[in-house]
Amino acid sequence: MNKRGLGGWTWFWIILFFIIITSMITHSYYRHAIYRDMYYDDYPEYYTCDCDSNQYNCDDFKTQAEAQECFEACGGLSNDIHYLDGDNDGKACESLP
C-alpha cells in the first residue's frame, strides 16, 4: 500500500465483490418468490413452506388455509418462525379469507 491509500485496482475488486454478493442474495430471495408464485397454483401438493428463516407474512398467502398449512409445516406454535399467529391461538393469519 502506498501513501495515497488503496490503489485503483484494489477498489475495483472490492466493489466488484460487493456487487456480486449483493446480486446473489437478491437473486436467491426473488427466485424463491417467483418459484412460489409460478408453481403453487398448479401444484399445491408439492409446495412446502421454507422454515429456515422468517420469509413470509400474511400478505404472501391467498387464504387462511394456505397460511395455516405453512404455519403447521414449520412447527405451529412451538416454532412460529414467520410470526403468522399474532395472538398465539394456533390459527395463522386469521384476517385472510
C-alpha positions in Angstrom: 0.0 0.0 0.0 1.3 3.4 -0.9 0.9 6.8 0.9 -2.2 7.6 -1.2 -4.2 4.7 0.3 -5.6 1.7 -1.6 -4.9 1.6 -5.3 -7.5 1.9 -8.1 -7.5 -1.9 -8.8 -8.0 -2.7 -5.2 -11.1 -0.6 -5.0 -12.3 -2.1 -8.3 -12.1 -5.6 -6.8 -13.7 -4.6 -3.5 -16.6 -3.0 -5.3 -17.0 -5.9 -7.7 -17.0 -8.4 -4.8 -19.8 -6.5 -3.1 -21.9 -6.2 -6.3 -21.6 -10.0 -6.8 -22.5 -10.8 -3.2 -25.5 -8.4 -3.3 -26.8 -9.8 -6.5 -26.5 -13.4 -5.3 -28.5 -12.5 -2.2 -31.1 -10.6 -4.1 -31.4 -13.3 -6.8 -31.9 -16.0 -4.1 -34.7 -14.0 -2.4 -36.6 -13.3 -5.7 -36.0 -16.8 -7.1 -37.9 -18.2 -4.1 -40.8 -15.7 -4.5 -41.0 -16.4 -8.3 -40.9 -20.2 -7.8 -43.7 -19.9 -5.2 -45.9 -17.8 -7.5 -45.3 -19.9 -10.6 -45.9 -23.3 -9.2 -48.1 -23.2 -6.1 -51.3 -22.7 -8.0 -50.7 -25.6 -10.4 -49.1 -28.0 -7.8 -50.1 -27.1 -4.3 -49.5 -30.6 -3.1 -45.8 -30.3 -3.9 -45.3 -26.9 -2.2 -43.5 -26.8 1.1 -43.0 -23.8 3.2 -39.4 -22.8 3.9 -38.9 -22.9 7.6 -35.3 -22.0 7.9 -35.8 -18.2 8.4 -38.6 -15.6 8.6 -39.5 -15.2 4.9 -43.3 -14.9 4.9 -46.0 -12.7 6.3 -49.8 -13.0 5.9 -49.7 -10.9 2.6 -47.8 -13.8 1.0 -50.8 -16.1 1.2 -54.1 -16.1 -0.6 -56.2 -17.8 2.1 -56.0 -18.6 5.8 -55.9 -22.3 5.0 -52.8 -21.8 2.9 -51.1 -19.8 5.7 -52.2 -22.4 8.3 -50.6 -25.1 6.2 -47.3 -23.3 6.2 -47.7 -22.5 9.9 -48.2 -26.1 10.8 -45.5 -27.4 8.4 -43.0 -25.2 10.3 -44.0 -26.5 13.7 -47.0 -24.5 14.7 -47.0 -22.7 18.0 -43.7 -24.3 19.0 -41.8 -22.8 16.0 -43.7 -19.8 14.5 -40.7 -18.7 12.5 -42.8 -16.5 10.3 -44.9 -14.9 13.1 -48.1 -15.9 11.3 -50.0 -16.3 14.5 -50.1 -12.9 16.2 -52.3 -13.9 19.1 -50.8 -17.4 19.8 -54.1 -19.2 19.5 -52.9 -21.7 16.9 -54.6 -20.0 13.9 -52.4 -18.3 11.4 -53.4 -15.2 9.5 -57.0 -15.1 10.8 -57.7 -11.9 8.8 -57.4 -13.8 5.5 -60.5 -15.3 3.8 
